[in-house]
Amino acid sequence: MRQRPARRLAVAVVAAAALGFAFARLAGLSLGPASPSAVALSYRLSDVPSSVSATQAREIAIRVISRRLASHRLFNRVDLGRADVIDIYVRGATAAQVAAIVEAGGVSLTLWKWVPGQVDAATQSQLGTIASQYHPGYRPVFTGIDGTMVIHATVGRATRPPGPGVIVTFDADGAELLDLVTKDRAAQTYDTIDNKLALFTDSRLFEDADVSGEISKGAMLLMPDVGIFTEADAIRLADGLNAGTIPGTLTRLSS
């Protein structure tokens, strides 16, 4: 088993997180009918993964698009259009600026726990070879917590060890799951594989954290296990998490 420095997964609640939440709540603000001063764009959502229904995928896409725009301090309204179409109305930006924000790629965050067993093909395809090589004899099992549940991510500071980190605040569903999962992990012997939570960003194992206690506040601090993590790295990760991931493909229809 690979030996690693112990790292504790802890709650981090700071004013910046609350501020980010306030910006995120701007999403969905009623703008009234589209006006000459408002940009109107429409997108079709296709290639939805089989793991989610079309309705769930649209709801996630609307939430992610709203968050992307709100993180740029843009007042917006995102609505379901006809069939698989999503209509977007934004003030204070050009159509090109709105399209660039909506169509930007984000960072996919997923949380996994380790259990004894062999890695299945689907997990191996999603996470790569690290899934089976990191803790031989153990396989990662998805906790149900992912980036679609993130309200906002912002740069914060860790004290042990000192350095920049990324504070992630989850919505109600994510917070509830995080509470249950960390309560379960914290009940296991500390600094063992059964006590850890694996945090993947896209297919990279970003952190394999020991869980020192239940996280009941819906916010957590992310720090990588290895390598140098600079302020610029933290900003890039926070921006990527705020951009989020959309389950499917967005195709612009009109402007």
N, C-alpha and C positions, 0 to 999 in steps of 0.2 A: 504493500500500500504506500502510495506516495505521501511523504511527510510534508506538512505545510505549517507555516506559522499560524497560531490560533488567531482567528479574527471573529469578533463578536458582532452579530447582527443586532442593531439597536434602533430604537425610535429616535428620530431627529425632527423636532418641531420648532421652527424658527419663524420670525416675522416674514422672511422672504417667501416661505411656502404659503403663508396666508395671503400675501400680496398676489402670488401667482394664481391662487384659487379665485381671487376677486377678478382678475383679468379673464380667467376661463369662464366665469359666470356671465361675462358679456356676451358669450355665444348664445344665439337664439333670441337676442333682444329684439323686440318688435320694431321694425323699421317702417311699417305700413307698406302700401303698394310701392313697387319699383318706380323710381323717379329718374329724371334725367341726370341727377347727381349721383345715382346709385348704379354700380356695375351689376349686371345680371348675367350669370353663366349657368349653363346646364351641362350635366354629366350623366353618362350612362354607366351603371355598375354591372360588370360582367365577370365571367371566370371565377365565380364565387366558390370557395372550397366546399367540399362535401360535408365537412365537419360542422358547418353552420348553415342555417336556413337562409333563404333569400331575404326574408323579413329581418332576421337578426343582422345579416350583413349590411343591409341598408341602414339600420339603426346605428350600428358601429361606425359606418362610413360618415354618417351625418355628425356623430359626436366627434370623430377625429377631425373632420374638416372644420367644424366649429372651433375646436381647440387650436388648430393650426392658425386660423385667422385671428382668434382672440390673443394668441401669444405674440402677435405682431400689433396688438392694440387696435385692431380693426373691428368696428361695430358691424355685425353680420347677422343674417338670418339664413338658415339652411333648412329647406323643406323637401318633403317627398313630392315629386312630380308624378307624372303619369307612369305607370308600370315600374320599370327599373331606373327611372330618371330621377336625379337629384338636382333641385334648383337652388342657386346660391345668389344672395343679394348682399352687396357690401358697399359701404360708404367710405370715402376718404382714400381711395386707391384707384389706379387704372386697371383695365381688364388684364393687361399683361402682368401687372404686379400680383393681382389676385390669382391668376392662373399659375404663376410660378410658385406661390405659396401652397395652393391646393394640390398641385401635381408633384410637389417635392417628395422625395423618398424619406422615410423615417427609420428609426431604429426599433427593431422588434425586441421587446423585453419579455422573457418567460421565466417562471420560477419552477424548480423541480426539486423533488426529494429523492434520496437514494434508498433503494430497497434491494434485498438479495435477488439475484436472478440474472438472466441474459438479456441483452438489449434486442428489442424487436426491430424489424427492418424499417418500419415507418419512423421510429425515433432516430435510428442511425442515419436515415436519409435527411432528417430535419437538423440534427445536431452535429453530424459528422463523426469521425473516428473517436473523438474525445469521449463520446458517450459510453463506449465500451472499454476504453483504455485508462481512464482516469482513476477509477476505483475497481480493479478487477474483481469479478464476482458480484458486483452490484450494478444495477441499472437505474437510470433516472426515470422517474414517473412524474408526469405533468401535474402540478397542483391545481390547475385551473386559473391561476393568476397570470395575467399577461398585460402587455402595453395598452390594450384597448380599455383597461380599467384605470389608467393613469389620468388624473385631473391635471396635474402640473408637475414639472420637474425643474429644479433650480439648483444653482451651485451653493454648497454649504461648506463647513469646515468640520473635520474630524479632530479629535484630541488624542486618540490612541489607535494607531500612531498619528501624529499631527500631519495635516495636509488637506488638500481639497477633496470634496466628495460631491455626490449628487443626491439631493433630497427629493424623493418621489412621494407624492401624495396621491392616494388611491380614492376612487369613488366608493359609494356605500357597499357595493357588491365585493369589490376588491378588498376593502378594509375588513369585511366580515370573514372572507376566506383567509386573509393574512392572519387574522386573530386565531382562527381554528388551526391553521397549518403550523404557526409558530408555537402555539400551545402544545401541540402534539410533539414537535421536534424538541422543544425545551424539556419535555418530560423524559427524553432519552439521556443516556449518560453523556455528559459534556465532552466535547472534543473527540467524539467518535463519528463514524460515517453516518450512523443512524440519527445523529444530532444535527446534521448539516442540511442547509438549503443551497442548491446550486442556482445561480442567477446567470442566465445566458442573455447576451445582447447579440441579436441575429444568431449565428452559429458559434459565437465565441463564448467560452466559459469565462465570464467576467469576474465572478466571485463565488467561492465555495465556502460559505460562511457557517461558523458555529453559532447556534441559536442559544443565547444566554437567558432569554426570557420571552414571554408572550408579548406580541406587539398588538396592542389594542387601540391605538390612536390612528391607524390607517396611514402612517407615514414611516418611511425607512430611509436610511442613509446608505448609498452604494459607494463602495471603494474596491478597486481591483486587488486581487490577491498578490499579483506579482508585477514587476516593472515599475517604471516611474510614471506617476499620474500627475500631470501638471494642471494648472488653472485652465489653460487653453483646452486640454483634453476634457476636463469637467464641463466646460462650456459647450463643446461639441456634442458630448453625450446628452446633456440636458436639452439642447436644441433638437437632437435626433429623437429623443423620447417625447418631446412636446409635439414634434411633427407626427409621431404615431405611425401606425401601420393600418392600412385599409384591407379588409378581406376581399380581394378581387382586383379587378382592373377598372380604372376610371378612364372614360373616353369623353373628351370635350365635344359637345354637340353644337353650342352656339355661344355668342357673346353679344 
